[in-house]
Amino acid sequence: MKIISFGGLFHDFNVSYFDTSEPQDILSLEEERFSRQKMARMSSFVSIYDSKALRFILKSKSLELDDVDIIIVSDQNCDQLIKLLPNSVIEKVVKIGHHLSHVGNLLAFLPGELRKAYFFIFDGYGDGLSAITGIYNNGNYEILSEASQKDSLGLIYTAATNHLGFGSFGNEGKMQGLSSYGSYENKYSISKFIEISNLSVSLGEQLSNESEWKQQELYSDVALGYNSFFGSYIDKRFCDEELDIDKHANFAHTIQHDISIAIGSIIDNFLMAVKDDLNSDQKVPILLGGGIGQNSSIINFLSLKYKKRKVHTTTSCSDRGNSLGALQIYLLNQGSSIGIAGHPYLGTSPGNIEHINQDLKLLSKENSIDDSLELISRGEIIATCLGRAEYGSRALGHRSILCSAKISNLSSYLNTHVKHRESFRPFAPIMLADSASKFIDLSSRIEFMTRCYFIPDLLKDSMPEAVHVDSTSRLQTIDSSDESPTSPIIRELVKRLTIQEGIIACINTSFNDAGQPIVNTLLDAKNTLASINVKYLLTEKGLFSHKK
């Protein structure tokens, strides 16, 4: 059975493909990687065939859409998409539901043998809701609570991001980064407007302000995320105004803290409601998804709060992962197991090396790792385009920019001259799991940059450029064994940097310029190198540099 699944119907449009006869050949693709339009959305399509991601799948599998057996849509409110589909396939459409698709995204990356988990979805909103909680139990799932769109913690976080002048949807990570520079101030607190009762969240009218939100289902087409109430706390900042750390960072920190506490309170009430044995050694894991699940600081907060329990999220737990999630729920409903993905390297291969040969110079082929080691050890920056692209918002070595995390001022140079972004934005490190475990209790796999960890001083001394101002770092660790899904070139590079050069960690940031999608192909890589002041490109065909 051949299945196509669509997600991200209002922003971050994405498409997944699955053939039950070849389950290992799963594809999950984000439209923006192909169109090169950040947060690509369905409203830009005249017909569904305008989707470059869909066209890639159909061409690579030698299919027409009529050849597909099932077409899955991640939202119930999906009339916009259905009217773009040919009449011949309408009867094949299955609707899953927005928040249930978020649950499926979490389950898609979990081991198939997992029997039970508690799930918590906190999103902007979709299908009229902003959050759900529930239980996955041995192939079945049950939703225990729902939150209306007017009581959205996700939209409040977006509104605060907008108020700080960072833009609206898709820019929340900027506020998260800034919040680490601040401290809690009661005058900025919104806790008194957030009421938690059992499993329900209710926002005071100051925060919900429905008159400003009611059209936000189309939030990629209208100005999203403004809440005039925040103006009673601090004046709205515009993007060209300087940041005031005493004001803006403290505001960001306070909002981040209050929302974290609210989520923790809901989980506490949930555990009491389901009579979870808090003293049991067999802890049921917590799954956190939806847009708020992308917040690695909240994942750290919950991981510390529930130390004996695994807190799990994914690199694609926002709407950009809903085609995969809807696919997982559909298969689960048909009796299949969870864990259809297992890792996020679900995108395309780099493409033809001829696309870069005319513009880049081949430096080395057989010795590309040796030469990359030397470059990184002396402070150079290299980009990578290796293997299948990562699915989701994190670059995990396959479409990355890498440099030493212990050479002073490299992070500042990256922000200013390479990424062209705000100076307060942090960078994440990539390192061997064996190295990280000497300093940090790694209670679960952290291969995919989903949680910030507090970094002890001894480790911080070895990677100062990849530790944020609050002494946290969003780690990616690599298992050096052949079973790791990470490219063998990246595994070998990081391993030898550690052993031969004494570089325990590299800065690992996404291979893109500010406001652009992460590169997809070698052609994208070549075009992006020219704008970001990076000279070297590591590929499976060798190490390249600019000819000039």
Residue pairs with C-beta under 8 A, 6 or more apart in sequence:
1 19
1 20
1 21
1 69
1 70
2 17
2 18
2 19
2 61
2 63
2 67
2 68
2 69
2 70
3 17
3 18
3 19
3 20
3 68
3 69
3 70
3 71
3 72
3 327
3 330
4 15
4 16
4 17
4 54
4 57
4 65
4 68
4 70
4 71
4 72
5 15
5 16
5 17
5 18
5 71
5 72
5 73
5 74
5 323
5 324
5 326
5 327
5 330
6 13
6 14
6 15
6 71
6 72
6 73
6 74
6 81
6 323
6 326
7 13
7 14
7 15
7 16
7 74
7 101
7 319
7 320
7 321
7 322
7 323
7 324
7 325
7 326
8 14
8 30
8 31
8 41
8 42
8 74
8 319
8 320
8 322
8 323
9 41
9 42
9 73
9 74
9 75
9 77
9 78
9 80
9 81
10 41
10 42
10 43
10 126
10 217
10 218
10 219
10 220
10 319
11 39
11 41
11 169
11 170
11 219
11 220
11 319
12 30
12 31
12 32
12 39
12 40
12 41
12 170
12 318
12 319
12 320
13 30
13 31
13 32
13 40
13 41
13 42
13 51
13 53
14 28
14 29
14 30
14 31
14 53
14 319
14 320
14 321
14 322
14 323
14 324
15 28
15 29
15 31
15 51
15 53
15 54
15 57
15 323
16 26
16 27
16 28
16 29
16 323
16 324
16 326
16 327
16 346
17 26
17 27
17 28
17 57
17 61
18 26
18 27
18 327
18 331
18 340
19 25
19 61
23 340
26 340
26 341
26 346
27 57
27 60
27 346
27 347
27 348
28 316
28 321
28 323
28 324
28 341
28 346
28 347
28 391
29 53
29 56
29 57
29 346
29 347
29 348
29 391
30 40
30 53
30 320
30 347
30 391
30 517
31 37
31 40
31 51
31 52
31 53
32 38
32 39
32 40
32 517
33 53
33 347
33 348
33 389
33 517
33 518
33 519
33 520
34 52
34 53
34 56
34 520
35 44
35 52
36 516
36 517
36 524
37 44
37 517
38 170
38 515
38 516
38 517
39 169
39 170
39 220
41 220
41 221
42 80
42 81
42 84
43 80
43 220
43 221
44 50
45 51
45 84
46 84
47 84
48 54
48 65
48 81
48 84
48 85
48 86
49 55
49 65
54 65
56 348
57 63
58 64
58 65
65 71
65 85
65 86
65 89
66 86
66 88
66 89
68 89
68 92
69 92
70 92
70 94
70 330
71 85
71 89
71 92
71 93
71 94
72 93
72 94
72 95
72 96
72 323
72 326
72 327
72 330
73 81
73 82
73 93
73 94
73 95
73 96
73 326
74 96
74 97
74 98
74 101
74 319
74 322
74 323
74 325
74 326
75 95
75 96
75 97
75 98
75 101
75 126
75 127
75 322
76 95
76 97
76 98
76 127
77 98
77 126
77 127
77 128
77 217
78 95
82 90
82 93
85 93
94 330
96 104
96 325
96 326
96 329
96 330
97 127
98 123
98 125
98 126
98 127
98 129
98 322
99 121
99 123
99 126
99 127
99 129
99 131
99 132
99 146
99 290
100 132
100 141
100 143
100 325
100 326
100 329
101 322
101 323
101 325
101 326
101 329
102 121
102 123
102 289
102 290
102 293
102 317
102 321
102 322
102 325
103 119
103 121
103 132
103 134
103 136
103 141
103 287
103 289
103 325
103 329
104 324
104 325
104 326
104 327
104 328
104 329
104 332
105 289
105 314
105 316
105 317
105 321
105 322
105 324
105 325
105 328
106 117
106 119
106 287
106 288
106 289
106 293
106 312
106 313
106 314
106 317
106 325
107 117
107 136
107 287
107 325
107 328
107 329
107 332
107 338
107 339
108 314
108 324
108 325
108 327
108 328
108 338
108 339
108 340
108 341
109 312
109 314
109 339
109 341
109 342
109 343
109 344
110 117
110 287
110 312
110 338
110 339
111 338
111 339
112 337
112 338
112 339
114 136
114 285
114 338
114 339
115 137
115 138
116 135
116 136
116 137
116 138
116 284
117 135
117 136
117 284
117 285
117 286
117 287
117 312
118 133
118 134
118 135
118 136
118 267
118 270
118 271
118 274
118 276
118 284
118 285
118 286
118 287
119 132
119 133
119 134
119 135
119 136
119 141
119 286
119 287
119 288
119 289
120 131
120 133
120 263
120 266
120 267
120 270
120 286
120 287
120 288
120 289
121 131
121 132
121 133
121 288
121 289
121 290
121 293
122 130
122 131
122 153
122 154
122 263
122 288
122 289
122 290
122 291
122 292
122 293
123 129
123 130
123 131
123 152
123 154
123 290
123 291
123 292
123 318
123 319
124 130
124 152
124 154
124 155
124 158
124 169
124 216
124 219
124 291
125 149
125 152
125 154
125 155
125 216
125 217
126 217
126 319
128 148
128 149
129 146
129 147
129 148
129 149
130 147
130 148
130 149
130 150
130 151
130 152
130 153
130 154
130 155
131 145
131 146
131 147
131 151
131 152
131 153
131 154
131 201
131 290
132 143
132 145
132 146
132 147
133 143
133 144
133 145
133 199
133 266
133 270
134 141
134 142
134 143
134 144
134 145
135 141
135 142
135 144
135 274
136 287
136 338
139 332
139 335
139 337
141 332
144 199
144 270
144 273
144 274
145 198
145 199
145 200
145 270
147 200
147 201
149 155
149 213
149 216
150 203
150 208
150 210
150 213
151 200
151 201
151 202
151 203
151 208
152 203
152 208
152 213
153 194
153 201
153 259
153 262
153 263
153 292
154 290
154 291
154 292
155 213
155 216
155 225
156 190
156 203
156 207
156 227
156 255
156 259
157 172
157 175
157 255
157 256
157 259
157 292
157 295
158 168
158 169
158 172
158 224
158 225
159 225
159 226
159 227
159 230
160 175
160 227
160 230
160 251
160 252
160 255
161 167
161 168
161 171
161 172
161 174
161 175
161 225
162 168
162 171
162 224
162 225
162 226
162 227
163 226
163 227
163 230
163 231
163 234
163 236
163 237
163 251
164 174
164 175
164 178
164 237
164 248
164 251
164 252
165 236
165 237
165 238
165 239
165 241
166 174
166 175
166 239
167 174
167 239
168 219
168 223
168 224
168 225
168 226
169 219
169 220
169 224
169 225
172 291
172 294
172 295
173 294
173 295
174 422
174 425
175 252
175 255
175 256
176 252
176 256
176 295
176 296
176 297
177 422
177 424
177 425
177 426
177 468
178 243
178 248
178 249
178 252
178 422
178 424
179 249
179 252
179 253
179 255
179 256
179 297
180 249
180 253
180 297
180 426
180 468
180 469
180 470
180 472
181 245
181 249
181 253
181 424
181 469
181 470
182 245
182 248
182 249
182 250
182 251
182 252
182 253
182 254
183 250
183 253
184 250
184 253
184 254
184 257
185 250
185 251
185 253
185 254
187 233
188 233
188 234
188 250
188 251
188 254
188 255
189 254
189 258
190 207
190 254
190 255
190 258
191 258
191 261
191 262
192 204
193 203
193 204
193 206
193 207
194 201
194 202
194 203
194 204
194 207
194 258
194 262
195 201
195 202
195 203
195 204
196 202
196 262
196 265
196 266
196 269
198 269
198 273
199 266
199 269
199 270
199 273
201 262
201 266
206 229
207 227
207 229
209 227
209 228
209 229
212 226
212 227
212 228
215 222
216 222
216 224
219 225
230 236
233 251
234 247
234 248
234 251
237 243
237 248
243 249
243 424
256 295
256 297
256 298
259 292
259 298
260 297
260 298
260 301
260 302
263 288
263 292
263 298
263 302
264 301
264 302
264 305
267 286
267 302
267 306
271 278
276 284
281 308
283 306
283 308
283 309
283 310
284 309
285 309
285 310
285 311
285 312
286 302
286 306
286 309
286 310
286 311
286 312
287 312
287 313
288 298
288 299
288 302
288 311
288 312
288 313
288 317
289 313
289 314
289 317
290 317
290 318
291 317
291 318
291 319
292 298
293 299
293 313
293 314
293 317
293 318
294 313
294 317
294 318
294 393
296 449
296 450
296 451
296 452
296 474
297 452
297 472
299 311
299 313
299 450
299 451
299 452
300 451
300 452
300 453
300 454
300 472
302 311
303 311
303 451
310 443
310 444
311 451
312 444
313 450
313 451
314 321
314 344
314 392
314 448
314 450
315 321
315 344
315 390
315 391
315 392
315 393
315 394
315 396
315 448
315 449
315 450
316 324
316 344
316 391
316 392
316 393
318 393
320 392
320 393
321 391
321 392
324 340
324 341
324 346
324 391
327 340
328 338
328 340
328 341
331 340
332 338
341 391
342 485
343 447
343 448
343 485
344 390
344 391
344 392
344 394
344 396
344 448
345 387
345 388
345 389
345 390
345 391
345 396
345 398
345 485
345 486
346 388
346 390
346 391
347 388
347 389
347 390
347 391
347 520
348 388
348 389
348 520
348 521
349 387
349 388
349 389
350 385
350 386
350 387
350 521
350 522
350 525
350 539
350 540
351 521
351 522
351 523
352 522
353 522
353 539
353 541
355 521
355 522
355 523
355 526
356 522
356 523
356 525
356 526
356 537
356 539
356 544
359 526
359 546
359 547
360 526
360 529
360 537
360 544
360 545
360 546
360 547
361 544
361 545
361 546
361 547
362 541
362 542
362 543
362 544
363 371
363 536
363 542
363 543
363 544
363 545
364 370
364 371
364 542
364 543
365 541
365 542
365 543
368 489
368 538
368 542
368 543
369 489
369 492
369 493
369 496
371 543
372 382
372 493
372 536
372 538
372 543
373 493
373 496
373 497
373 500
373 501
375 382
375 536
376 382
376 402
376 403
376 404
376 497
376 501
376 503
376 506
377 404
377 497
377 501
377 503
379 403
379 404
379 407
379 410
380 403
380 535
380 536
381 401
381 402
381 403
381 410
381 414
381 418
381 534
381 535
381 536
382 401
382 402
382 403
382 534
382 536
382 537
382 538
382 543
383 400
383 401
383 402
383 511
383 525
383 528
383 529
383 534
383 536
383 537
383 538
384 397
384 398
384 399
384 400
384 401
384 402
384 487
384 489
384 490
384 511
384 537
384 538
384 539
385 398
385 399
385 511
385 519
385 521
385 522
385 525
385 537
385 538
385 539
386 397
386 398
386 399
386 487
386 489
386 490
386 538
386 539
386 540
387 398
387 487
387 540
388 398
389 398
389 399
389 518
389 520
390 396
390 398
390 399
390 518
393 510
394 448
394 449
394 450
394 476
394 510
395 401
395 508
395 509
395 510
395 511
395 518
396 430
396 447
396 448
396 449
396 476
396 486
396 508
397 430
397 476
397 478
397 486
397 487
397 490
397 508
398 486
398 487
398 490
399 510
399 511
399 518
399 519
399 520
399 525
400 430
400 508
400 509
400 510
400 511
401 414
401 418
401 419
401 507
401 508
401 509
401 510
401 511
401 532
401 534
402 430
402 493
402 506
402 507
402 508
403 410
403 414
403 506
403 507
404 410
404 465
404 503
404 506
404 507
405 427
405 429
405 462
405 463
405 464
405 465
405 466
405 503
405 504
405 505
405 506
405 507
406 462
406 463
406 464
406 465
406 503
406 504
406 505
407 465
408 464
408 465
409 465
410 465
410 507
411 426
411 427
411 465
411 466
411 507
412 423
414 427
414 507
414 509
415 421
415 422
415 423
415 425
416 423
417 533
418 532
418 533
418 534
419 425
419 509
419 513
419 514
419 532
420 513
420 514
420 532
421 514
424 469
426 466
426 468
426 469
426 473
426 474
427 465
427 466
427 507
427 508
427 509
428 449
428 466
428 473
428 474
428 475
428 476
428 507
428 508
428 509
429 463
429 466
429 473
429 475
429 476
429 505
429 506
429 507
429 508
430 476
430 477
430 478
430 490
430 494
430 505
430 506
430 507
430 508
431 463
431 475
431 476
431 477
431 478
431 494
431 498
431 504
431 505
431 506
432 477
432 478
432 480
432 494
432 495
432 498
432 504
433 442
433 446
433 447
433 477
433 478
433 479
433 480
434 480
435 498
435 504
435 505
436 442
436 446
436 459
436 475
436 477
439 455
439 456
439 458
439 459
440 453
440 455
440 456
440 459
440 475
442 477
445 477
446 453
446 475
446 476
446 477
447 476
447 477
447 478
447 479
447 484
447 485
447 486
448 476
449 474
449 475
449 476
449 508
450 474
451 474
451 475
452 468
452 472
452 473
452 474
453 472
453 473
453 474
453 475
454 471
454 472
455 463
455 467
455 471
455 472
455 473
459 504
460 467
460 471
462 504
462 505
463 473
463 504
463 505
465 507
466 473
466 505
466 506
466 507
467 473
476 508
478 484
478 486
478 490
478 491
478 494
478 495
479 486
479 491
480 491
480 494
480 495
482 488
484 491
487 540
489 538
489 540
493 538
494 506
497 503
497 506
498 504
510 518
511 518
511 519
511 525
511 528
512 518
512 519
512 528
513 528
513 531
513 532
516 528
519 525
519 528
522 539
525 537
525 539
526 537
529 535
529 537
529 546
530 546
535 545
535 546
536 543
536 544
536 545
537 543
537 544
537 545
538 544
